[in-house]
Amino acid sequence: MEACHPPEHFNVTAYGATAVAIITLEAFAGMWINAFIICVLFIAWIKKKTLNSNEKILLLLGCSRISYLCSSWVSHFLSKIYPNYLYAPIILPLLAIFQTFSNYSNLWVSACLCGFYCIKISTFRNSFFIYLKVKVDRMVPWLLLGSEILALAMGIVIYDLMETAQSSNLTITCQENFWEAKIAMDKHFFSSFFLTGFGYAASFLVVIFSAVFLLFSLWRHKCMMQTSSMKDLSMDAHIRAMKSVLSFLVMYSINFVCLVLTIIYAMKKENIMTLLISIYLCAFPGVHSLILIFSNPKLEKALLKILSCVKCEFFMK
C-alpha cells in the first residue's frame, strides 16, 4: 500500500473548494434542522415523561441524520482539503464504519417511518393488517433496535473490508474518499458492493410498498366517502400523511439512484457527476426533515412560534 504522509500545508483546487463550500452549507443547515426536531421532541419527552411511536421514530431519525451529515462533511472536507490525513492507518477505517453506520441508520429508520404511516393510517380489513395495526406501537422499539443493529453490522463489515484492503497491500491513492478509493476489484470488495446495494434496495422496497399501500387506502377511502356522501375527519390525516409519504417517495427514489451511482462511480475519478451526487445526498436529510416538520402539527407549531419570535425581535431592532 502506498504510504500517505500528512502534508504540512493543505492543497486544494477550485473544484475541491467549491465542493466543500456547497456541502458545508448543506450539512450544517441539515444538522440545524434535525437538531430542532430533536430539541422539540426531547422537551416534550421531559414534560410528558413518554413519547408516542411516531415521535420515537422521528427522534432517532434526527439523531441518525445529524451523525450522517457530520460524517459526510468530515469525509468530504478531509478528502478535498487534507487528503493525506484521510489515509492514515486508523482514520480511514474508523470514518468508514461511522459513515456506513449512520447512512444505513438513516435509510432504515426512514423506511420504518414510512411503514409506520402505512400501518397506522391505512384502513385495510385484512386480518394480518389489523393485527399489525394493533401491535405496531409495541413493534416500533424493536424495529428501531433492529435497524440500528443492522446498520452497526454493515459498518463492522465495511470496517473489516477496509482493514483487509490496507493489510493486503492494495494500492490506495490519496485523492478520493473511502468509497472512491482506487482499489483492486477482488472478491472482498465485490462482496462489499453487493451488501451495500442490497441494503439500499431493501430499504427502498419498504418505502415503495408503504407508499403504494397508503395511496391505495386513500383512494379507496375517498371512493367510500363519495358514495356515502359523508365527511370523515380521518381524511385530513390521510391527506397529510400521503403528502409526506409521496414527497418522501420521490426524494427517496432520487436518493436511491444517487446511492447506486456512488457504487458505479466508486472506481472513477472525480467529475461533475460525483459532485452532483454528493450535493444531493447531503441535501436529502435536511430537506426531507423540513418536510416532516411541516407535516407534523407539533413541530410546525414550534417552528412557527420560533419564527414569530425572531420576526418580532428583528422588527424591534
ZIFENMO-V991968 format. One record per helix or strand of 2 or more residues. SS is the DSSP state (hx for helix, st for strand). FROM is the first residue (numbers start at 1). LEN is the number of residues. If there is no record, write none. Layout:
BEGIN
{{SS FROM LEN} {SS FROM LEN}}
END
This chain:
BEGIN
{{hx 14 35} {hx 53 28} {hx 83 4} {hx 91 31} {hx 127 41} {hx 187 42} {hx 234 34} {hx 272 24} {hx 297 20}}
END
